[in-house]
Amino acid sequence: MARSKSKHIRLINRRRKQYKQRMKRRKAEAKTGGAAAQKRRPARKPATPAAPPPAPAASAPAAPGGQPT
């Protein structure tokens, strides 16, 4: 069911007010050099390259019977 227009406007205004307060606090923290000012997410790390395929064995494979005597 749809939200009434008045409730919708009130919700938008409430979110805007919260956002403005948050920005005001963040700005004040940045000015004083608080911990919240340093709290910035690091840049997205590049994807790690795929692991190289396993190296082939240097010697010929052993006989199925094990070591010859």
PDB file of N, H, CA, C and O in Angstrom:
ATOM      1  N   MET A   1       0.845  -1.183   0.000  1.00  0.00           N
ATOM      2  CA  MET A   1       0.000   0.000   0.000  1.00  0.00           C
ATOM      3  C   MET A   1       0.889   1.245   0.000  1.00  0.00           C
ATOM      4  O   MET A   1       1.924   1.280   0.665  1.00  0.00           O
ATOM      5  N   ALA A   2       0.491   2.218  -0.719  1.00  0.00           N
ATOM      6  H   ALA A   2      -0.350   2.190  -1.260  1.00  0.00           H
ATOM      7  CA  ALA A   2       1.304   3.429  -0.861  1.00  0.00           C
ATOM      8  C   ALA A   2       1.247   4.280   0.407  1.00  0.00           C
ATOM      9  O   ALA A   2       0.271   4.246   1.157  1.00  0.00           O
ATOM     10  N   ARG A   3       2.302   5.033   0.624  1.00  0.00           N
ATOM     11  H   ARG A   3       3.095   5.061   0.015  1.00  0.00           H
ATOM     12  CA  ARG A   3       2.391   5.934   1.761  1.00  0.00           C
ATOM     13  C   ARG A   3       1.664   7.218   1.403  1.00  0.00           C
ATOM     14  O   ARG A   3       1.729   7.674   0.261  1.00  0.00           O
ATOM     15  N   SER A   4       0.970   7.806   2.376  1.00  0.00           N
ATOM     16  H   SER A   4       0.918   7.436   3.303  1.00  0.00           H
ATOM     17  CA  SER A   4       0.277   9.061   2.091  1.00  0.00           C
ATOM     18  C   SER A   4       1.309  10.161   1.829  1.00  0.00           C
ATOM     19  O   SER A   4       2.448  10.087   2.289  1.00  0.00           O
ATOM     20  N   LYS A   5       0.893  11.159   1.099  1.00  0.00           N
ATOM     21  H   LYS A   5      -0.033  11.219   0.725  1.00  0.00           H
ATOM     22  CA  LYS A   5       1.813  12.231   0.705  1.00  0.00           C
ATOM     23  C   LYS A   5       2.406  12.943   1.918  1.00  0.00           C
ATOM     24  O   LYS A   5       3.600  13.241   1.945  1.00  0.00           O
ATOM     25  N   SER A   6       1.579  13.212   2.909  1.00  0.00           N
ATOM     26  H   SER A   6       0.609  12.970   2.887  1.00  0.00           H
ATOM     27  CA  SER A   6       2.069  13.933   4.094  1.00  0.00           C
ATOM     28  C   SER A   6       3.109  13.100   4.850  1.00  0.00           C
ATOM     29  O   SER A   6       4.114  13.632   5.320  1.00  0.00           O
ATOM     30  N   LYS A   7       2.858  11.782   4.964  1.00  0.00           N
ATOM     31  H   LYS A   7       2.041  11.350   4.583  1.00  0.00           H
ATOM     32  CA  LYS A   7       3.827  10.923   5.643  1.00  0.00           C
ATOM     33  C   LYS A   7       5.128  10.846   4.847  1.00  0.00           C
ATOM     34  O   LYS A   7       6.220  10.823   5.415  1.00  0.00           O
ATOM     35  N   HIS A   8       4.993  10.808   3.552  1.00  0.00           N
ATOM     36  H   HIS A   8       4.106  10.827   3.091  1.00  0.00           H
ATOM     37  CA  HIS A   8       6.168  10.746   2.685  1.00  0.00           C
ATOM     38  C   HIS A   8       7.026  12.002   2.856  1.00  0.00           C
ATOM     39  O   HIS A   8       8.246  11.913   2.993  1.00  0.00           O
ATOM     40  N   ILE A   9       6.391  13.152   2.847  1.00  0.00           N
ATOM     41  H   ILE A   9       5.400  13.224   2.735  1.00  0.00           H
ATOM     42  CA  ILE A   9       7.110  14.428   3.005  1.00  0.00           C
ATOM     43  C   ILE A   9       7.776  14.485   4.378  1.00  0.00           C
ATOM     44  O   ILE A   9       8.922  14.919   4.499  1.00  0.00           O
ATOM     45  N   ARG A  10       7.058  14.046   5.410  1.00  0.00           N
ATOM     46  H   ARG A  10       6.127  13.693   5.312  1.00  0.00           H
ATOM     47  CA  ARG A  10       7.626  14.052   6.759  1.00  0.00           C
ATOM     48  C   ARG A  10       8.851  13.144   6.846  1.00  0.00           C
ATOM     49  O   ARG A  10       9.842  13.483   7.494  1.00  0.00           O
ATOM     50  N   LEU A  11       8.773  11.993   6.191  1.00  0.00           N
ATOM     51  H   LEU A  11       7.968  11.718   5.665  1.00  0.00           H
ATOM     52  CA  LEU A  11       9.893  11.062   6.189  1.00  0.00           C
ATOM     53  C   LEU A  11      11.111  11.671   5.489  1.00  0.00           C
ATOM     54  O   LEU A  11      12.237  11.579   5.978  1.00  0.00           O
ATOM     55  N   ILE A  12      10.860  12.292   4.339  1.00  0.00           N
ATOM     56  H   ILE A  12       9.946  12.367   3.942  1.00  0.00           H
ATOM     57  CA  ILE A  12      11.949  12.937   3.596  1.00  0.00           C
ATOM     58  C   ILE A  12      12.587  14.040   4.429  1.00  0.00           C
ATOM     59  O   ILE A  12      13.812  14.144   4.496  1.00  0.00           O
ATOM     60  N   ASN A  13      11.769  14.852   5.055  1.00  0.00           N
ATOM     61  H   ASN A  13      10.774  14.768   5.001  1.00  0.00           H
ATOM     62  CA  ASN A  13      12.293  15.946   5.880  1.00  0.00           C
ATOM     63  C   ASN A  13      13.082  15.420   7.071  1.00  0.00           C
ATOM     64  O   ASN A  13      14.103  15.994   7.452  1.00  0.00           O
ATOM     65  N   ARG A  14      12.600  14.317   7.661  1.00  0.00           N
ATOM     66  H   ARG A  14      11.771  13.851   7.352  1.00  0.00           H
ATOM     67  CA  ARG A  14      13.293  13.728   8.801  1.00  0.00           C
ATOM     68  C   ARG A  14      14.662  13.208   8.378  1.00  0.00           C
ATOM     69  O   ARG A  14      15.655  13.428   9.071  1.00  0.00           O
ATOM     70  N   ARG A  15      14.711  12.522   7.246  1.00  0.00           N
ATOM     71  H   ARG A  15      13.904  12.344   6.683  1.00  0.00           H
ATOM     72  CA  ARG A  15      15.993  12.014   6.746  1.00  0.00           C
ATOM     73  C   ARG A  15      16.943  13.159   6.436  1.00  0.00           C
ATOM     74  O   ARG A  15      18.133  13.086   6.742  1.00  0.00           O
ATOM     75  N   ARG A  16      16.414  14.223   5.825  1.00  0.00           N
ATOM     76  H   ARG A  16      15.447  14.282   5.576  1.00  0.00           H
ATOM     77  CA  ARG A  16      17.248  15.385   5.478  1.00  0.00           C
ATOM     78  C   ARG A  16      17.824  16.009   6.743  1.00  0.00           C
ATOM     79  O   ARG A  16      18.999  16.374   6.786  1.00  0.00           O
ATOM     80  N   LYS A  17      16.984  16.131   7.776  1.00  0.00           N
ATOM     81  H   LYS A  17      16.029  15.834   7.741  1.00  0.00           H
ATOM     82  CA  LYS A  17      17.431  16.718   9.032  1.00  0.00           C
ATOM     83  C   LYS A  17      18.542  15.870   9.661  1.00  0.00           C
ATOM     84  O   LYS A  17      19.550  16.406  10.121  1.00  0.00           O
ATOM     85  N   GLN A  18      18.356  14.551   9.680  1.00  0.00           N
ATOM     86  H   GLN A  18      17.537  14.115   9.306  1.00  0.00           H
ATOM     87  CA  GLN A  18      19.372  13.657  10.231  1.00  0.00           C
ATOM     88  C   GLN A  18      20.677  13.776   9.450  1.00  0.00           C
ATOM     89  O   GLN A  18      21.761  13.819  10.031  1.00  0.00           O
ATOM     90  N   TYR A  19      20.557  13.828   8.127  1.00  0.00           N
ATOM     91  H   TYR A  19      19.677  13.793   7.655  1.00  0.00           H
ATOM     92  CA  TYR A  19      21.744  13.933   7.269  1.00  0.00           C
ATOM     93  C   TYR A  19      22.499  15.222   7.564  1.00  0.00           C
ATOM     94  O   TYR A  19      23.722  15.218   7.701  1.00  0.00           O
ATOM     95  N   LYS A  20      21.758  16.330   7.660  1.00  0.00           N
ATOM     96  H   LYS A  20      20.764  16.334   7.549  1.00  0.00           H
ATOM     97  CA  LYS A  20      22.396  17.626   7.914  1.00  0.00           C
ATOM     98  C   LYS A  20      23.101  17.634   9.271  1.00  0.00           C
ATOM     99  O   LYS A  20      24.198  18.175   9.407  1.00  0.00           O
ATOM    100  N   GLN A  21      22.454  17.024  10.281  1.00  0.00           N
ATOM    101  H   GLN A  21      21.562  16.585  10.171  1.00  0.00           H
ATOM    102  CA  GLN A  21      23.082  16.963  11.604  1.00  0.00           C
ATOM    103  C   GLN A  21      24.356  16.133  11.557  1.00  0.00           C
ATOM    104  O   GLN A  21      25.364  16.479  12.173  1.00  0.00           O
ATOM    105  N   ARG A  22      24.292  15.021  10.806  1.00  0.00           N
ATOM    106  H   ARG A  22      23.473  14.741  10.305  1.00  0.00           H
ATOM    107  CA  ARG A  22      25.463  14.157  10.674  1.00  0.00           C
ATOM    108  C   ARG A  22      26.609  14.898  10.012  1.00  0.00           C
ATOM    109  O   ARG A  22      27.754  14.811  10.455  1.00  0.00           O
ATOM    110  N   MET A  23      26.297  15.630   8.944  1.00  0.00           N
ATOM    111  H   MET A  23      25.367  15.700   8.584  1.00  0.00           H
ATOM    112  CA  MET A  23      27.329  16.382   8.228  1.00  0.00           C
ATOM    113  C   MET A  23      27.899  17.491   9.106  1.00  0.00           C
ATOM    114  O   MET A  23      29.100  17.756   9.074  1.00  0.00           O
ATOM    115  N   LYS A  24      27.048  18.130   9.882  1.00  0.00           N
ATOM    116  H   LYS A  24      26.072  17.915   9.909  1.00  0.00           H
ATOM    117  CA  LYS A  24      27.492  19.207  10.772  1.00  0.00           C
ATOM    118  C   LYS A  24      28.473  18.650  11.796  1.00  0.00           C
ATOM    119  O   LYS A  24      29.512  19.252  12.068  1.00  0.00           O
ATOM    120  N   ARG A  25      28.124  17.472  12.371  1.00  0.00           N
ATOM    121  H   ARG A  25      27.280  16.983  12.150  1.00  0.00           H
ATOM    122  CA  ARG A  25      29.008  16.837  13.344  1.00  0.00           C
ATOM    123  C   ARG A  25      30.328  16.427  12.711  1.00  0.00           C
ATOM    124  O   ARG A  25      31.393  16.617  13.298  1.00  0.00           O
ATOM    125  N   ARG A  26      30.252  15.862  11.506  1.00  0.00           N
ATOM    126  H   ARG A  26      29.387  15.708  11.029  1.00  0.00           H
ATOM    127  CA  ARG A  26      31.467  15.408  10.819  1.00  0.00           C
ATOM    128  C   ARG A  26      32.377  16.584  10.498  1.00  0.00           C
ATOM    129  O   ARG A  26      33.598  16.494  10.625  1.00  0.00           O
ATOM    130  N   LYS A  27      31.767  17.685  10.083  1.00  0.00           N
ATOM    131  H   LYS A  27      30.775  17.758   9.980  1.00  0.00           H
ATOM    132  CA  LYS A  27      32.530  18.888   9.752  1.00  0.00           C
ATOM    133  C   LYS A  27      33.240  19.418  10.997  1.00  0.00           C
ATOM    134  O   LYS A  27      34.408  19.801  10.939  1.00  0.00           O
ATOM    135  N   ALA A  28      32.520  19.438  12.128  1.00  0.00           N
ATOM    136  H   ALA A  28      31.571  19.127  12.175  1.00  0.00           H
ATOM    137  CA  ALA A  28      33.106  19.920  13.376  1.00  0.00           C
ATOM    138  C   ALA A  28      34.244  19.003  13.813  1.00  0.00           C
ATOM    139  O   ALA A  28      35.276  19.479  14.287  1.00  0.00           O
ATOM    140  N   GLU A  29      34.065  17.694  13.659  1.00  0.00           N
ATOM    141  H   GLU A  29      33.227  17.307  13.274  1.00  0.00           H
ATOM    142  CA  GLU A  29      35.114  16.735  14.015  1.00  0.00           C
ATOM    143  C   GLU A  29      36.351  16.940  13.152  1.00  0.00           C
ATOM    144  O   GLU A  29      37.478  16.883  13.644  1.00  0.00           O
ATOM    145  N   ALA A  30      36.135  17.177  11.867  1.00  0.00           N
ATOM    146  H   ALA A  30      35.220  17.223  11.467  1.00  0.00           H
ATOM    147  CA  ALA A  30      37.253  17.370  10.944  1.00  0.00           C
ATOM    148  C   ALA A  30      38.033  18.631  11.319  1.00  0.00           C
ATOM    149  O   ALA A  30      39.258  18.676  11.204  1.00  0.00           O
ATOM    150  N   LYS A  31      37.307  19.648  11.765  1.00  0.00           N
ATOM    151  H   LYS A  31      36.312  19.612  11.859  1.00  0.00           H
ATOM    152  CA  LYS A  31      37.953  20.906  12.131  1.00  0.00           C
ATOM    153  C   LYS A  31      38.846  20.715  13.359  1.00  0.00           C
ATOM    154  O   LYS A  31      39.938  21.279  13.438  1.00  0.00           O
ATOM    155  N   THR A  32      38.362  19.905  14.323  1.00  0.00           N
ATOM    156  H   THR A  32      37.475  19.447  14.258  1.00  0.00           H
ATOM    157  CA  THR A  32      39.141  19.670  15.542  1.00  0.00           C
ATOM    158  C   THR A  32      40.151  18.545  15.362  1.00  0.00           C
ATOM    159  O   THR A  32      41.018  18.347  16.213  1.00  0.00           O
ATOM    160  N   GLY A  33      40.047  17.814  14.269  1.00  0.00           N
ATOM    161  H   GLY A  33      39.342  17.975  13.578  1.00  0.00           H
ATOM    162  CA  GLY A  33      40.987  16.720  14.018  1.00  0.00           C
ATOM    163  C   GLY A  33      40.671  15.497  14.854  1.00  0.00           C
ATOM    164  O   GLY A  33      41.577  14.799  15.309  1.00  0.00           O
ATOM    165  N   GLY A  34      39.382  15.232  15.060  1.00  0.00           N
ATOM    166  H   GLY A  34      38.646  15.799  14.691  1.00  0.00           H
ATOM    167  CA  GLY A  34      38.968  14.083  15.865  1.00  0.00           C
ATOM    168  C   GLY A  34      39.151  12.769  15.122  1.00  0.00           C
ATOM    169  O   GLY A  34      39.536  12.747  13.953  1.00  0.00           O
ATOM    170  N   ALA A  35      38.867  11.671  15.824  1.00  0.00           N
ATOM    171  H   ALA A  35      38.555  11.689  16.774  1.00  0.00           H
ATOM    172  CA  ALA A  35      39.038  10.328  15.254  1.00  0.00           C
ATOM    173  C   ALA A  35      38.052  10.079  14.120  1.00  0.00           C
ATOM    174  O   ALA A  35      38.375   9.368  13.168  1.00  0.00           O
ATOM    175  N   ALA A  36      36.860  10.652  14.206  1.00  0.00           N
ATOM    176  H   ALA A  36      36.598  11.230  14.979  1.00  0.00           H
ATOM    177  CA  ALA A  36      35.843  10.426  13.183  1.00  0.00           C
ATOM    178  C   ALA A  36      36.269  11.016  11.843  1.00  0.00           C
ATOM    179  O   ALA A  36      35.851  10.545  10.785  1.00  0.00           O
ATOM    180  N   ALA A  37      37.101  12.047  11.900  1.00  0.00           N
ATOM    181  H   ALA A  37      37.440  12.429  12.759  1.00  0.00           H
ATOM    182  CA  ALA A  37      37.563  12.669  10.661  1.00  0.00           C
ATOM    183  C   ALA A  37      38.495  11.726   9.904  1.00  0.00           C
ATOM    184  O   ALA A  37      38.552  11.751   8.675  1.00  0.00           O
ATOM    185  N   GLN A  38      39.226  10.892  10.649  1.00  0.00           N
ATOM    186  H   GLN A  38      39.180  10.872  11.648  1.00  0.00           H
ATOM    187  CA  GLN A  38      40.171   9.966  10.034  1.00  0.00           C
ATOM    188  C   GLN A  38      39.478   8.722   9.494  1.00  0.00           C
ATOM    189  O   GLN A  38      40.083   7.936   8.765  1.00  0.00           O
ATOM    190  N   LYS A  39      38.234   8.546   9.846  1.00  0.00           N
ATOM    191  H   LYS A  39      37.742   9.184  10.438  1.00  0.00           H
ATOM    192  CA  LYS A  39      37.515   7.305   9.561  1.00  0.00           C
ATOM    193  C   LYS A  39      37.011   7.259   8.118  1.00  0.00           C
ATOM    194  O   LYS A  39      35.802   7.261   7.885  1.00  0.00           O
ATOM    195  N   ARG A  40      37.917   7.218   7.163  1.00  0.00           N
ATOM    196  H   ARG A  40      38.899   7.216   7.353  1.00  0.00           H
ATOM    197  CA  ARG A  40      37.543   7.151   5.752  1.00  0.00           C
ATOM    198  C   ARG A  40      37.872   5.761   5.232  1.00  0.00           C
ATOM    199  O   ARG A  40      38.928   5.211   5.544  1.00  0.00           O
ATOM    200  N   ARG A  41      36.985   5.201   4.450  1.00  0.00           N
ATOM    201  H   ARG A  41      36.127   5.648   4.196  1.00  0.00           H
ATOM    202  CA  ARG A  41      37.228   3.854   3.918  1.00  0.00           C
ATOM    203  C   ARG A  41      38.406   3.864   2.957  1.00  0.00           C
ATOM    204  O   ARG A  41      38.571   4.813   2.191  1.00  0.00           O
ATOM    205  N   PRO A  42      39.225   2.821   2.989  1.00  0.00           N
ATOM    206  CA  PRO A  42      40.334   2.761   2.031  1.00  0.00           C
ATOM    207  C   PRO A  42      39.812   2.517   0.620  1.00  0.00           C
ATOM    208  O   PRO A  42      38.716   1.986   0.436  1.00  0.00           O
ATOM    209  N   ALA A  43      40.595   2.903  -0.362  1.00  0.00           N
ATOM    210  H   ALA A  43      41.485   3.334  -0.213  1.00  0.00           H
ATOM    211  CA  ALA A  43      40.202   2.700  -1.748  1.00  0.00           C
ATOM    212  C   ALA A  43      40.046   1.213  -2.016  1.00  0.00           C
ATOM    213  O   ALA A  43      40.660   0.382  -1.347  1.00  0.00           O
ATOM    214  N   ARG A  44      39.235   0.893  -2.978  1.00  0.00           N
ATOM    215  H   ARG A  44      38.735   1.569  -3.521  1.00  0.00           H
ATOM    216  CA  ARG A  44      38.992  -0.515  -3.292  1.00  0.00           C
ATOM    217  C   ARG A  44      40.276  -1.169  -3.782  1.00  0.00           C
ATOM    218  O   ARG A  44      40.947  -0.649  -4.673  1.00  0.00           O
ATOM    219  N   LYS A  45      40.607  -2.298  -3.201  1.00  0.00           N
ATOM    220  H   LYS A  45      40.062  -2.720  -2.477  1.00  0.00           H
ATOM    221  CA  LYS A  45      41.849  -2.973  -3.569  1.00  0.00           C
ATOM    222  C   LYS A  45      41.669  -3.670  -4.912  1.00  0.00           C
ATOM    223  O   LYS A  45      40.589  -4.196  -5.183  1.00  0.00           O
ATOM    224  N   PRO A  46      42.697  -3.687  -5.760  1.00  0.00           N
ATOM    225  CA  PRO A  46      42.574  -4.392  -7.032  1.00  0.00           C
ATOM    226  C   PRO A  46      42.454  -5.893  -6.792  1.00  0.00           C
ATOM    227  O   PRO A  46      42.961  -6.414  -5.798  1.00  0.00           O
ATOM    228  N   ALA A  47      41.789  -6.572  -7.693  1.00  0.00           N
ATOM    229  H   ALA A  47      41.377  -6.148  -8.500  1.00  0.00           H
ATOM    230  CA  ALA A  47      41.606  -8.010  -7.552  1.00  0.00           C
ATOM    231  C   ALA A  47      42.956  -8.707  -7.609  1.00  0.00           C
ATOM    232  O   ALA A  47      43.822  -8.350  -8.407  1.00  0.00           O
ATOM    233  N   THR A  48      43.119  -9.690  -6.764  1.00  0.00           N
ATOM    234  H   THR A  48      42.415  -9.980  -6.115  1.00  0.00           H
ATOM    235  CA  THR A  48      44.397 -10.411  -6.749  1.00  0.00           C
ATOM    236  C   THR A  48      44.512 -11.267  -7.995  1.00  0.00           C
ATOM    237  O   THR A  48      43.527 -11.884  -8.402  1.00  0.00           O
ATOM    238  N   PRO A  49      45.690 -11.325  -8.617  1.00  0.00           N
ATOM    239  CA  PRO A  49      45.840 -12.138  -9.824  1.00  0.00           C
ATOM    240  C   PRO A  49      45.689 -13.615  -9.496  1.00  0.00           C
ATOM    241  O   PRO A  49      45.973 -14.044  -8.378  1.00  0.00           O
ATOM    242  N   ALA A  50      45.243 -14.384 -10.472  1.00  0.00           N
ATOM    243  H   ALA A  50      45.012 -14.035 -11.380  1.00  0.00           H
ATOM    244  CA  ALA A  50      45.046 -15.818 -10.262  1.00  0.00           C
ATOM    245  C   ALA A  50      46.386 -16.484  -9.984  1.00  0.00           C
ATOM    246  O   ALA A  50      47.417 -16.084 -10.523  1.00  0.00           O
ATOM    247  N   ALA A  51      46.356 -17.499  -9.142  1.00  0.00           N
ATOM    248  H   ALA A  51      45.518 -17.825  -8.704  1.00  0.00           H
ATOM    249  CA  ALA A  51      47.582 -18.207  -8.784  1.00  0.00           C
ATOM    250  C   ALA A  51      48.110 -18.937 -10.016  1.00  0.00           C
ATOM    251  O   ALA A  51      47.323 -19.462 -10.803  1.00  0.00           O
ATOM    252  N   PRO A  52      49.452 -18.977 -10.197  1.00  0.00           N
ATOM    253  CA  PRO A  52      50.007 -19.675 -11.363  1.00  0.00           C
ATOM    254  C   PRO A  52      49.730 -21.168 -11.274  1.00  0.00           C
ATOM    255  O   PRO A  52      49.627 -21.699 -10.168  1.00  0.00           O
ATOM    256  N   PRO A  53      49.605 -21.856 -12.387  1.00  0.00           N
ATOM    257  CA  PRO A  53      49.336 -23.302 -12.337  1.00  0.00           C
ATOM    258  C   PRO A  53      50.516 -24.035 -11.710  1.00  0.00           C
ATOM    259  O   PRO A  53      51.645 -23.552 -11.793  1.00  0.00           O
ATOM    260  N   PRO A  54      50.288 -25.175 -11.091  1.00  0.00           N
ATOM    261  CA  PRO A  54      51.386 -25.881 -10.437  1.00  0.00           C
ATOM    262  C   PRO A  54      52.438 -26.301 -11.456  1.00  0.00           C
ATOM    263  O   PRO A  54      52.113 -26.684 -12.580  1.00  0.00           O
ATOM    264  N   ALA A  55      53.712 -26.224 -11.044  1.00  0.00           N
ATOM    265  H   ALA A  55      53.975 -25.913 -10.131  1.00  0.00           H
ATOM    266  CA  ALA A  55      54.819 -26.552 -11.950  1.00  0.00           C
ATOM    267  C   ALA A  55      54.815 -28.053 -12.250  1.00  0.00           C
ATOM    268  O   ALA A  55      54.506 -28.852 -11.365  1.00  0.00           O
ATOM    269  N   PRO A  56      55.153 -28.451 -13.484  1.00  0.00           N
ATOM    270  CA  PRO A  56      55.187 -29.886 -13.797  1.00  0.00           C
ATOM    271  C   PRO A  56      56.341 -30.565 -13.054  1.00  0.00           C
ATOM    272  O   PRO A  56      57.343 -29.930 -12.724  1.00  0.00           O
ATOM    273  N   ALA A  57      56.182 -31.863 -12.800  1.00  0.00           N
ATOM    274  H   ALA A  57      55.368 -32.379 -13.069  1.00  0.00           H
ATOM    275  CA  ALA A  57      57.195 -32.616 -12.064  1.00  0.00           C
ATOM    276  C   ALA A  57      58.489 -32.660 -12.873  1.00  0.00           C
ATOM    277  O   ALA A  57      58.444 -32.803 -14.095  1.00  0.00           O
ATOM    278  N   ALA A  58      59.634 -32.541 -12.214  1.00  0.00           N
ATOM    279  H   ALA A  58      59.670 -32.425 -11.221  1.00  0.00           H
ATOM    280  CA  ALA A  58      60.927 -32.500 -12.896  1.00  0.00           C
ATOM    281  C   ALA A  58      61.327 -33.882 -13.423  1.00  0.00           C
ATOM    282  O   ALA A  58      61.932 -33.986 -14.490  1.00  0.00           O
ATOM    283  N   SER A  59      60.993 -34.936 -12.685  1.00  0.00           N
ATOM    284  H   SER A  59      60.501 -34.851 -11.818  1.00  0.00           H
ATOM    285  CA  SER A  59      61.392 -36.288 -13.130  1.00  0.00           C
ATOM    286  C   SER A  59      60.176 -37.051 -13.650  1.00  0.00           C
ATOM    287  O   SER A  59      59.035 -36.630 -13.463  1.00  0.00           O
ATOM    288  N   ALA A  60      60.441 -38.180 -14.305  1.00  0.00           N
ATOM    289  H   ALA A  60      61.369 -38.523 -14.457  1.00  0.00           H
ATOM    290  CA  ALA A  60      59.358 -39.008 -14.843  1.00  0.00           C
ATOM    291  C   ALA A  60      58.541 -39.589 -13.691  1.00  0.00           C
ATOM    292  O   ALA A  60      59.088 -39.807 -12.610  1.00  0.00           O
ATOM    293  N   PRO A  61      57.260 -39.845 -13.890  1.00  0.00           N
ATOM    294  CA  PRO A  61      56.454 -40.400 -12.809  1.00  0.00           C
ATOM    295  C   PRO A  61      56.948 -41.797 -12.402  1.00  0.00           C
ATOM    296  O   PRO A  61      57.425 -42.561 -13.241  1.00  0.00           O
ATOM    297  N   ALA A  62      56.832 -42.112 -11.153  1.00  0.00           N
ATOM    298  H   ALA A  62      56.444 -41.492 -10.471  1.00  0.00           H
ATOM    299  CA  ALA A  62      57.301 -43.400 -10.638  1.00  0.00           C
ATOM    300  C   ALA A  62      56.410 -44.533 -11.138  1.00  0.00           C
ATOM    301  O   ALA A  62      55.248 -44.324 -11.486  1.00  0.00           O
ATOM    302  N   ALA A  63      56.970 -45.718 -11.165  1.00  0.00           N
ATOM    303  H   ALA A  63      57.914 -45.888 -10.883  1.00  0.00           H
ATOM    304  CA  ALA A  63      56.204 -46.894 -11.601  1.00  0.00           C
ATOM    305  C   ALA A  63      55.121 -47.190 -10.571  1.00  0.00           C
ATOM    306  O   ALA A  63      55.297 -46.896  -9.389  1.00  0.00           O
ATOM    307  N   PRO A  64      53.994 -47.774 -11.008  1.00  0.00           N
ATOM    308  CA  PRO A  64      52.899 -48.019 -10.062  1.00  0.00           C
ATOM    309  C   PRO A  64      53.265 -49.003  -8.956  1.00  0.00           C
ATOM    310  O   PRO A  64      52.642 -48.978  -7.894  1.00  0.00           O
ATOM    311  N   GLY A  65      54.251 -49.864  -9.170  1.00  0.00           N
ATOM    312  H   GLY A  65      54.757 -49.884 -10.033  1.00  0.00           H
ATOM    313  CA  GLY A  65      54.619 -50.842  -8.153  1.00  0.00           C
ATOM    314  C   GLY A  65      55.500 -50.261  -7.063  1.00  0.00           C
ATOM    315  O   GLY A  65      55.818 -50.973  -6.110  1.00  0.00           O
ATOM    316  N   GLY A  66      55.901 -49.034  -7.152  1.00  0.00           N
ATOM    317  H   GLY A  66      55.643 -48.456  -7.926  1.00  0.00           H
ATOM    318  CA  GLY A  66      56.779 -48.441  -6.156  1.00  0.00           C
ATOM    319  C   GLY A  66      58.221 -48.514  -6.602  1.00  0.00           C
ATOM    320  O   GLY A  66      58.491 -48.588  -7.801  1.00  0.00           O
ATOM    321  N   GLN A  67      59.161 -48.495  -5.659  1.00  0.00           N
ATOM    322  H   GLN A  67      58.941 -48.435  -4.685  1.00  0.00           H
ATOM    323  CA  GLN A  67      60.585 -48.524  -5.956  1.00  0.00           C
ATOM    324  C   GLN A  67      61.039 -49.930  -6.419  1.00  0.00           C
ATOM    325  O   GLN A  67      60.733 -50.921  -5.757  1.00  0.00           O
ATOM    326  N   PRO A  68      61.759 -50.017  -7.539  1.00  0.00           N
ATOM    327  CA  PRO A  68      62.286 -51.321  -7.946  1.00  0.00           C
ATOM    328  C   PRO A  68      63.481 -51.718  -7.062  1.00  0.00           C
ATOM    329  O   PRO A  68      64.285 -50.869  -6.676  1.00  0.00           O
ATOM    330  N   THR A  69      63.583 -53.005  -6.750  1.00  0.00           N
ATOM    331  H   THR A  69      62.929 -53.694  -7.064  1.00  0.00           H
ATOM    332  CA  THR A  69      64.696 -53.458  -5.899  1.00  0.00           C
ATOM    333  C   THR A  69      65.733 -54.242  -6.668  1.00  0.00           C
ATOM    334  O   THR A  69      66.725 -54.687  -6.090  1.00  0.00           O
TER     335      THR A  69
END
